[in-house]
Each structure stands twice: as C-alpha cells, then as structure tokens.
C-alpha cells in the first residue's frame, strides 16, 4: 500500500492511498473512519483522485461522521 498524499483538513484526517489497482480515500475523525475505493481505471492518476475530494464531498463526509456518532451513541445507550 502506497501513501499518495496526506491532505490537510482542519476537521478530519484525509489520506489518499494506492493499493491493488485502486485508490483508497481514507477519512478519519475521532474513533470513526470512512473509506472509499476507486478503481485506478475510473480516474486520471493521483491528481484525478485528489480532485474527487471537493467541498461538497468533504461536507457530506463530515455530516456522515455526525450521523455515525449519533448512531453509535444510540446503540450504546440502548445496550449498555
């Protein structure tokens, strides 16, 4: 697995990786993680993979982290 880039972001850790014919976009915030796999054949190299990380995608991912946290807290409350 090759680290293509660590992309600075103030609210989460963003890492772009290349592995086994795919790019992996790894987003981390606290205890939660999102990973997206993109075939190398679907985009134009490293720059194409980075271009996918536009503001709309990042905003949606941050909202998803909030939903993940709420879901996890909910199950902890119901089952602890």
C-alpha positions as CSV (number, residue, x, y, z in Angstrom):
1,X,0.0,0.0,0.0
2,X,1.4,3.4,-1.0
3,X,0.5,6.6,0.6
4,X,-0.2,9.0,-2.2
5,X,-0.9,12.1,-0.1
6,X,-1.9,13.3,3.4
7,X,-4.3,16.0,2.6
8,X,-4.6,18.7,5.2
9,X,-8.1,19.4,6.6
10,X,-8.9,21.1,9.9
11,X,-11.8,18.8,10.9
12,X,-10.5,15.3,10.0
13,X,-7.6,13.4,8.7
14,X,-7.6,12.7,5.0
15,X,-5.3,10.2,3.4
16,X,-5.1,9.1,-0.2
17,X,-3.7,5.6,-0.7
18,X,-3.0,3.4,-3.7
19,X,-3.3,-0.3,-3.5
20,X,-4.1,-3.3,-5.7
21,X,-5.3,-1.2,-8.7
22,X,-7.4,1.1,-6.6
23,X,-7.2,4.4,-4.9
24,X,-8.5,4.4,-1.3
25,X,-9.7,7.7,0.2
26,X,-9.5,7.3,4.0
27,X,-11.2,9.8,6.2
28,X,-10.8,9.7,10.0
29,X,-12.4,11.7,12.7
30,X,-12.1,10.6,16.3
31,X,-13.0,7.0,16.7
32,X,-14.7,6.8,13.3
33,X,-13.4,6.1,9.8
34,X,-14.8,6.2,6.3
35,X,-13.0,4.5,3.3
36,X,-13.9,4.9,-0.3
37,X,-12.4,2.6,-3.0
38,X,-12.0,3.9,-6.6
39,X,-10.6,1.9,-9.5
40,X,-7.5,3.4,-11.0
41,X,-9.2,2.9,-14.4
42,X,-12.0,5.3,-13.4
43,X,-9.8,8.4,-12.9
44,X,-6.8,10.1,-14.3
45,X,-4.0,9.3,-11.8
46,X,-3.2,10.8,-8.5
47,X,-4.4,14.3,-9.5
48,X,-7.8,12.8,-10.5
49,X,-8.1,11.1,-7.2
50,X,-7.4,14.3,-5.3
51,X,-9.9,16.2,-7.5
52,X,-12.7,13.9,-6.1
53,X,-12.2,15.5,-2.7
54,X,-14.2,18.6,-3.5
55,X,-16.0,20.8,-0.9
56,X,-19.4,19.0,-1.5
57,X,-17.9,15.6,-0.9
58,X,-16.0,16.7,2.2
59,X,-19.1,18.4,3.7
60,X,-21.2,15.2,3.1
61,X,-18.5,13.1,4.7
62,X,-18.4,15.4,7.8
63,X,-22.2,15.1,8.1
64,X,-21.9,11.3,7.8
65,X,-19.4,11.3,10.7
66,X,-22.0,13.1,12.8
67,X,-24.6,10.5,11.8
68,X,-22.2,7.7,12.7
69,X,-21.5,9.2,16.1
70,X,-25.2,9.6,16.8
71,X,-25.9,6.0,15.7
72,X,-23.1,4.6,17.9
73,X,-24.2,6.7,21.0
74,X,-27.7,5.4,20.4
75,X,-26.7,1.8,20.4
76,X,-24.5,2.3,23.5
77,X,-27.5,3.8,25.4
78,X,-29.8,1.1,24.3
79,X,-27.5,-1.8,25.0
80,X,-25.3,-0.8,28.0
